[in-house]
Amino acid sequence: MRFSERPEHATELARAALKGGLATIIAVGGDGTINEVINRFFIDGLAINGSAVLAL
């Protein structure tokens, strides 16, 4: 479990988790947090982990 501490921190946490091999990301927060997390599932339009899922 990780907590975001500043704007764009959820972005960094999500990308690090996906690059680290995690396949399930659970995001709890408002639309800004969800947006930060889901947009980091991709780099240049390609999924970091094609089997990863986001739970809200």
PyRosetta script that sets phi, psi and omega in degrees:
from pyrosetta import init, pose_from_sequence

init()
pose = pose_from_sequence("MRFSERPEHATELARAALKGGLATIIAVGGDGTINEVINRFFIDGLAINGSAVLAL")
pose.set_psi(1, 135.7)
pose.set_omega(1, 177.8)
pose.set_phi(2, -132.3)
pose.set_psi(2, 148.9)
pose.set_omega(2, 177.2)
pose.set_phi(3, -116.7)
pose.set_psi(3, 134.5)
pose.set_omega(3, 176.6)
pose.set_phi(4, -76.1)
pose.set_psi(4, 145.5)
pose.set_omega(4, -175.0)
pose.set_phi(5, -116.4)
pose.set_psi(5, -9.9)
pose.set_omega(5, -176.8)
pose.set_phi(6, -163.4)
pose.set_psi(6, 168.0)
pose.set_omega(6, 176.0)
pose.set_phi(7, -56.4)
pose.set_psi(7, 140.0)
pose.set_omega(7, -179.8)
pose.set_phi(8, 72.9)
pose.set_psi(8, -1.5)
pose.set_omega(8, 178.8)
pose.set_phi(9, -69.7)
pose.set_psi(9, -37.0)
pose.set_omega(9, 176.6)
pose.set_phi(10, -60.9)
pose.set_psi(10, -33.5)
pose.set_omega(10, 175.8)
pose.set_phi(11, -59.8)
pose.set_psi(11, -50.5)
pose.set_omega(11, -179.4)
pose.set_phi(12, -63.1)
pose.set_psi(12, -42.7)
pose.set_omega(12, -179.3)
pose.set_phi(13, -64.3)
pose.set_psi(13, -43.8)
pose.set_omega(13, -179.4)
pose.set_phi(14, -64.3)
pose.set_psi(14, -46.6)
pose.set_omega(14, -178.8)
pose.set_phi(15, -63.5)
pose.set_psi(15, -42.7)
pose.set_omega(15, 179.1)
pose.set_phi(16, -62.8)
pose.set_psi(16, -40.8)
pose.set_omega(16, 179.5)
pose.set_phi(17, -64.3)
pose.set_psi(17, -44.7)
pose.set_omega(17, -179.8)
pose.set_phi(18, -66.2)
pose.set_psi(18, -42.7)
pose.set_omega(18, 177.9)
pose.set_phi(19, -66.5)
pose.set_psi(19, -27.5)
pose.set_omega(19, 178.2)
pose.set_phi(20, -79.6)
pose.set_psi(20, -2.0)
pose.set_omega(20, 175.1)
pose.set_phi(21, 101.3)
pose.set_psi(21, -0.4)
pose.set_omega(21, 177.7)
pose.set_phi(22, -69.2)
pose.set_psi(22, 142.7)
pose.set_omega(22, -176.4)
pose.set_phi(23, -110.5)
pose.set_psi(23, -12.4)
pose.set_omega(23, 178.2)
pose.set_phi(24, -126.0)
pose.set_psi(24, 122.4)
pose.set_omega(24, 176.6)
pose.set_phi(25, -115.2)
pose.set_psi(25, 128.1)
pose.set_omega(25, 176.9)
pose.set_phi(26, -110.6)
pose.set_psi(26, 121.6)
pose.set_omega(26, 179.9)
pose.set_phi(27, -112.6)
pose.set_psi(27, 129.8)
pose.set_omega(27, 178.2)
pose.set_phi(28, -122.2)
pose.set_psi(28, 120.5)
pose.set_omega(28, -179.7)
pose.set_phi(29, 161.9)
pose.set_psi(29, -161.9)
pose.set_omega(29, -179.3)
pose.set_phi(30, -92.1)
pose.set_psi(30, -170.7)
pose.set_omega(30, -176.2)
pose.set_phi(31, -63.9)
pose.set_psi(31, -29.2)
pose.set_omega(31, 177.8)
pose.set_phi(32, -66.9)
pose.set_psi(32, -43.2)
pose.set_omega(32, 178.2)
pose.set_phi(33, -64.9)
pose.set_psi(33, -45.9)
pose.set_omega(33, -179.4)
pose.set_phi(34, -61.2)
pose.set_psi(34, -43.0)
pose.set_omega(34, 179.0)
pose.set_phi(35, -61.3)
pose.set_psi(35, -45.3)
pose.set_omega(35, 179.1)
pose.set_phi(36, -59.4)
pose.set_psi(36, -43.8)
pose.set_omega(36, -175.9)
pose.set_phi(37, -70.1)
pose.set_psi(37, -51.7)
pose.set_omega(37, -174.0)
pose.set_phi(38, -65.2)
pose.set_psi(38, -34.8)
pose.set_omega(38, -179.5)
pose.set_phi(39, -69.4)
pose.set_psi(39, -16.3)
pose.set_omega(39, 179.8)
pose.set_phi(40, -95.5)
pose.set_psi(40, 8.6)
pose.set_omega(40, 171.9)
pose.set_phi(41, -75.8)
pose.set_psi(41, -9.8)
pose.set_omega(41, -173.8)
pose.set_phi(42, -129.3)
pose.set_psi(42, 147.5)
pose.set_omega(42, 169.9)
pose.set_phi(43, -127.2)
pose.set_psi(43, 121.5)
pose.set_omega(43, -178.2)
pose.set_phi(44, 52.6)
pose.set_psi(44, 39.5)
pose.set_omega(44, 177.0)
pose.set_phi(45, 81.2)
pose.set_psi(45, -0.8)
pose.set_omega(45, -179.9)
pose.set_phi(46, -110.2)
pose.set_psi(46, 137.5)
pose.set_omega(46, -179.2)
pose.set_phi(47, -65.2)
pose.set_psi(47, 136.4)
pose.set_omega(47, 175.6)
pose.set_phi(48, -67.2)
pose.set_psi(48, -42.6)
pose.set_omega(48, 178.7)
pose.set_phi(49, -136.7)
pose.set_psi(49, 106.1)
pose.set_omega(49, -174.6)
pose.set_phi(50, -62.4)
pose.set_psi(50, -16.4)
pose.set_omega(50, 179.7)
pose.set_phi(51, -103.4)
pose.set_psi(51, 2.5)
pose.set_omega(51, -178.6)
pose.set_phi(52, -71.1)
pose.set_psi(52, 147.5)
pose.set_omega(52, 177.9)
pose.set_phi(53, -129.0)
pose.set_psi(53, 154.3)
pose.set_omega(53, 175.7)
pose.set_phi(54, -113.4)
pose.set_psi(54, 126.4)
pose.set_omega(54, 175.0)
pose.set_phi(55, -108.0)
pose.set_psi(55, 140.4)
pose.set_omega(55, -179.9)
pose.set_phi(56, -110.1)
pose.dump_pdb("model.pdb")
